Structures are given as C-alpha cells and as structure tokens.
Amino acid sequence: MALEDHPGSLVVVTNREPYIDEKTNQGIRRLQSAGGVVSALDPLLQRSGGAWVAWGSGSADRETAPRGIRMVPPNQPKYPLHRVFLSPEEIAGYYNRYSNQGLWPLSHMLIERAQFSREAFHLYRRVNQKFARRVAQMAPRNGSIFSHDYHLALFPRMIRELRPDVAVAHFWHIPWPPFTLFRLCPQHQEITRGLLGADILGFQTPQDVDNFLTAVERGLKIPVDRAQGIIQVGTHRVTVRDYPISVDITAIEQMVKTPRIQRWTEGIRKRALKHGVSLAISVDRADYTKGLLQRLEAIDKFFARYPEHHRRITFLQVVVPTRTEVREYRRLYDQFVDASARLNNKYGDAAWTPLIHIRRSIDRPRLMGLFRAAEYALVSSLFDGMNLVAKEFISAQIDNRGVLLLSDMAGAAQELGEAFHFNPLDPDEVAEQLHRAALTTSADRARRIESMREHIHHHTIYDWIAHIVEALDEVADTYAAR
Ligand code: ADQ
C-alpha cells in the first residue's frame, strides 16, 4: 500500500472514537470500540502513523486528553486521537435527532420514522463544521483524509473549502435511498452537495451508487458519467464507486481455533446436543432496521407450519440495546421481549425453550465461537448497508456445517449468493426457507459455505481499506504535483 511510503499522512475521521475513557467508581475505565472499521483502521494507523479525529463522547474523555488530544492505544501510544467535544445541545441536534432520527430511518427507507427540523440541521451543520475546522488545523500538507458515514455528510465539502490541498475519501456505510424517497429530506441538496466535496465517494453496493448518482442528476441537476462513476463539479472531480465492506476472516478463523474458544464452542454444542436441539443464531443491535419483530413473526409461522421442528431447533437471539436515549429504540426492545415471551408460551414446554435471548454485548472471540457452534444464522434486516454479522458467521464456520439465512435487503445478499435468501416482510417465505435449510444435506451445506468462505477470503476488510486508500493515494499524488 502506497500509504506506507508517506507515514503519518492519513487522517481518519469518524463519529465514534476508537478509544473511549469512562468515569467509574473504580476510576477511569478505558474502552475500545469493537466495530469492524475500528478494528481494521486502528492497526493501520498504529503501523503507519497518522491520526484519528472523532467525537469525544466518553465521560472521562476531557480529563484524559489535554488540549483534546489523547495518544492511543493507551497502553502503547502510537498515534494521536483528536477528540471533538460537543455540548449537550449539539449532541441532541447532530447525533440523536438529525443523524439518528432523520438520515438513518430515511436512508433505510422507513419514511414514517424520519423526522427533520431546521433547528436539528443547524446543529448538524455546526458539528460538521467543528470537525472540519479541527481537521483543517492538524492535517499534514497534501495529506489524505478518510471520513465516514451519515453523521458527517457535510464534512467533505467543508474540509475541501478550508484545505484544498488534501485528498478526501468518504465512505457511506448505510444504504442510499432512491431519489423519490431521498428528496423527502428537506436538506437533500445540501447533503448531496456536501458529499461531493470528496474526491472518492464509496458506497456498499452498485445500487447505492446508482441511487446517489440519480440524486446528483435530479436533485442538483449536475450531469454524471454513469459508466465511469465520475462527476465533474467545476474543476473538482469526484469518483463514485461501490466498495463492499468486509471482515478479517483469517483473524476470525484463528480466534475460533484458540483452545479457550474451542472449549467454549464445545461446551455450547454439548449442551445443545443434550437437549437434542440445533442452534439458530441472530446477533443485532436492537434497531428497527434489523427486523427483530418481523423475525419473531416468521419464527412463529415456522413452528406453526412445521411442527416437526419443535424441540429440534432453538433460536438464540443476542441483542444489544442501542441508542437508548431515543424513545422508539427503548420501545422496540420492550416489544421484542414481550413477543419472545408470547412465542415461548405458545410453543415451549418444560424441556424446550424455542427462543432464548441474551441481552448484552458478547466479547468478539466468544461471539465468533457462538457462530461456530450454531447450525443456522438468521439475518433478517429490513434494510442494511452490508451486515457484517452475515460475513462473520460464514468466517467462523470452519467446519463447513452451518447454514446462512439472509435477507434480500442486506447489502451482503449481493455477494453471498449461496445463502438461503428471503424477503424479510414475508414470514411465510422465511418459514419455508428455514424448513428447506433444515432439510439440506451436509454435502450441500459444505458446498455453500465453502464457496462463500472463498469469496470472503478474496474480499477482506483489508482489501476494502487497500482499494480506498490506493484510490485516495492517487488523488493525493496529483494534488502534491500541482
Ligand atoms: P451495524 O448496523 O452496526 O453497522 P453490522 O454490519 O451487522 O451492523 O455490524 C454490527 C457489528 O457489531 C458486528 O461486527 C457484530 O458482530 C457486532 N455486534 C452486534 N451485536 C453484538 C452483540 N450483542 N455483542 C457483540 N457484538 C455485537 C453499520 C451498517 C451496516 C454495515 C456496517 C459496516 O448499518 O449495514 O455493514 O455499518 O459498514
């Protein structure tokens, strides 16, 4: 990767920070964010230098970052984390309201949930400006910026205005909706124009790219070169492409092979065997886009239509509450708990619980061990940019015995063609696919899993980073030569 030739030139910009400091009764607790992007970009910055800029959201973040800078990783400092501090009003407007109650539901095509207001947008813009000013102050001359997601849509244009010497790649992690829906965002033109400040604009799927190009054509009346994915805005050229995000399959394979995790996996398998059941796993944040309630309806249909699976399959739902400051998210979780209790009362008995749910975050190695132990994974998102859980499950299936049931509406469905696909709003189809999956031969399962594992081996998170960073590097070189 050419980035290694320019150590220290990359600045990563995200809403969520890679290292968080929280106050506890026992003093300050350091937490590391566990998402796929953090676990891939953090080692890159540790190796080649650079810096990370993010919202300092931890309760002890100010204390541990004199002048807003914290060297990380805390135990072995390698690069600076620049924390952008936000007021409670900014957090409410930028994060909870405009990002999570506006852009998030609209991008997932759930228009009834989307709420916009000029006041929230004003705070969203103010925070994007804060990020841009901060990056403008610290980015090296002719450096490269890699910014992320729907929280920072205005950032690329702002940084271009402040620092025309830097090259900017921005990656949009969630779906980009068709223009007929996107135009419902009262600030759709500002949002699209903001993103056009980037040199490289990445989306999860070709469909997202297509929808974005339409927003540029129809919303801004700017012509686009669809074949090349290029937009010329005055003298500035933007390249728009799909870069499907992925996982570190080799690390997952190693994780599930460690003696500790092997023992954990064996323990779970033995317990399941004792009760004569196979495990079907789902792992999500408690978010309405993940289709948790619709999933329960489909499971109900499955047990109603195919009683032969009673006492044979137990669904294990690992769910971590998220965005609990938003009322709808708290309600969703409560509804989920009620619906699972109803399901268990309807079908369960003293010897068998049809659905077990675990309400917490599970550490990564154990989670991967659970994936290995499970015979089925059920991913039923109503809409999902990619869905890393699907790719993690496949990666952990080193015994080639599991079956992935995957919503057509997750970005991952475009790549994982050997999964059992379904429409998440069709409980009958989900039930039928579960039944079909249960009847597959072990040879068929192995063939499907092997083919998907091979695909992921050739499209890892490191390939994702390398493709974006290489494209960014080329732009940075042309800027440096000017
Ligand atoms: P998310 O909506 O968070 O990400 P996803 O891609 O599934 O969705 O990633 C979730 C991650 O959190 C996975 O790595 C998963 O293992 C982990 N996780 C979830 N619940 C957990 C639990 N209870 N315990 C431990 N770990 C848990 C957004 C977009 C996605 C896109 C990603 C990456 O919405 O569509 O795939 O970004 O671009």
Residues whose N, C-alpha, C, O or C-beta is under 5 A from the ligand:
A	BS01	ADQ	G36 H173 I245 V283 D284 R285 V318 V319 V320 R360 S361 I362 D384 G385 M386 N387 L388 V389
